[in-house]
Amino acid sequence: MSGAEHLRGLAEVLRRTADERADDIAAIAELLSAALAEGHRVYFAGNGGSAADAQHLATEYVVRFRREGRPLAALALTTDSSLLTAAANDLGFREVFARQISALGRPGDVLVLHSTSGDSENLLRAADAAREQGVRTVALLAREGGALRERVDLALVVPTDDPAHAQETHIAIGHAVCDAVEASLREAT
């Protein structure tokens, strides 16, 4: 596939997402805005490239995306190498995010999971741990959404089977959500 073909394919996925998933994007923005306005935290998690997306988006909330203002409480569960390696070694990789949610998550917080397959065991366990803690859950997914689609409060399934286009679209959705959250919270302060 040429670079131009890749970009045209991505443009089509983005167009379809905007047309077909606008209500889901708005619902996610409303959920995160409400949680943050009430003093709760937003956690992000994913594997591989989705881990990088989780870190990227958490940073937008704490530092800023487009607007100056108070920092918003967000944390990527993918960044503490000592915790991740200890949990993976002692408990198994399937527990690396669930353990953190069990320790940190409080009712009213939100966990945002990024996955192209929706079948990663560590994300499924994180969703289960979140439910046990009273933490609301969101998943950005692709393909058919996998098992994670049924284990979260809000699932947004990007209309593609291509993992690259899914991740590129997830970051665009993350930026759109962050922009809406900032418009709601940072301009109000």
LINDA-V230253 format. One record per pair of residues at least 24 apart in sequence whose C-alpha atoms are under 10 Angstrom apart, sorted by the first residue. I is the first residue (numbers start at 1). J is the second residue. Records with the same first field share a line. If there is no record, write none. Layout:
# LINDA-V230253
I = J  J
This chain:
# LINDA-V230253
6 = 164  165
7 = 165
9 = 160  162  165
10 = 160  162  164  165  166  168  169
11 = 165  169
12 = 159  160  165
13 = 158  159  160  162  165  166  168  169
14 = 158  159  160  165  166  168  169  170  172  173
15 = 159
16 = 158  159  160
17 = 156  157  158  159  160  169  170  173
18 = 158  173
20 = 158  159
21 = 156  157  158  159  173
22 = 156  173
23 = 156
24 = 154  155  156  157
25 = 140  154  155  156  173  174  176  177  180
26 = 176  177  180  181
27 = 154  156  177
28 = 112  137  138  139  153  154  155  156  173  174  177  178  180  181
29 = 173  174  176  177  178  179  180  181  182  184
30 = 177  180  181  184
31 = 108  109  110  136  137  138  154  177  181
32 = 108  109  110  111  112  136  138  177  178  180  181
33 = 72  177  178  180  181  182  183  184  185
34 = 108  109  181  184  185
35 = 73  107  108  109  110  136
36 = 61  72  73  74  108  109  110  181  185
37 = 72  73  181  184  185
38 = 108  109
39 = 72  73  108  109
40 = 72  73  74  105  106  107  108  109  110  135
41 = 72  73  74  75  104  105  106  107  108  109  110  111  135
42 = 72  73  74  75  76  105  108  109  110  111  112  135  136  137
43 = 73  74  75  76  77  78  97  100  101  104  105  109  110  111  112  113  135  137
44 = 74  75  76  77  78  97  110  111  112  113  114  138  139
45 = 75  76  77  78  79  97  111  112  113  114  115  122  123  126  139
46 = 76  77  78  97  112  113  114  115  116  120  122  123  139  140
47 = 78  113  114  115  116  120  122  123
48 = 78  114  115
49 = 114  115  116  163  164  167  168
50 = 78  113  114  115  116  140  166  167  168  170  171
51 = 76  77  78  79  113  114  115
52 = 76  78  79  114  167  171
53 = 78  114  167  168  170  171  174
54 = 78  79  112  113  114  170  171  174
55 = 79
56 = 171  174  175
57 = 171  174  175  177  178
58 = 174  178
60 = 174  175  178  179  182
61 = 178  179  181  182
64 = 178  179  182  186
65 = 175  178  179  181  182
66 = 175  178  179  182  183  186
67 = 179  182  183  185  186  187
68 = 182  186  187  189
69 = 182  185  186  187  188  189
70 = 182  185  186  187  189
71 = 186
72 = 181  182  185  186
73 = 109
74 = 109  110  111
75 = 111
76 = 111  112
77 = 101  111
92 = 122
93 = 121  122
94 = 120  121  122  123  124  125  126
95 = 121  122  123  124  125  126  129
96 = 122  123  125  126
97 = 122  123  124  125  126  127  129  130
98 = 122  123  124  125  126  127  128  129  130
99 = 125  126  129  130
100 = 126  129  130
101 = 125  126  127  128  129  130  131  132  133  135
102 = 126  128  129  130  131  132  133  135
103 = 129  133
104 = 130  133
105 = 129  130  131  132  133  134  135  136
106 = 130  132  133  134  135  136
107 = 131  132  133  134  135  136
108 = 133  134  135  136
109 = 133  134  135  136  137
110 = 134  135  136  137  138  153
111 = 135  136  137  138  139  152  153
112 = 136  137  138  139  140  152  154  155  174
113 = 137  138  139  140  141  148  152  155
114 = 138  139  140  141  142  166  167  170  171
115 = 139  140  141  142  143  145  146  148  157  163  166  167  170
116 = 140  141  142  143  144  145  146  157  158  160  161  162  163  164  165  166  167  170
117 = 141  142  143  144  145  146  147  148  149  161  163  166
118 = 142  143  144  145  146  147  148  149  150  151  155  157
119 = 145  146  147  148  149
120 = 146  147  148
121 = 147  148
123 = 147  148  151
124 = 148  149  150  151  152
125 = 151
126 = 151
127 = 151  152  153
128 = 152
139 = 170
140 = 166  167  169  170  171  173  174
141 = 166  167  169  170
142 = 166  167  169  170
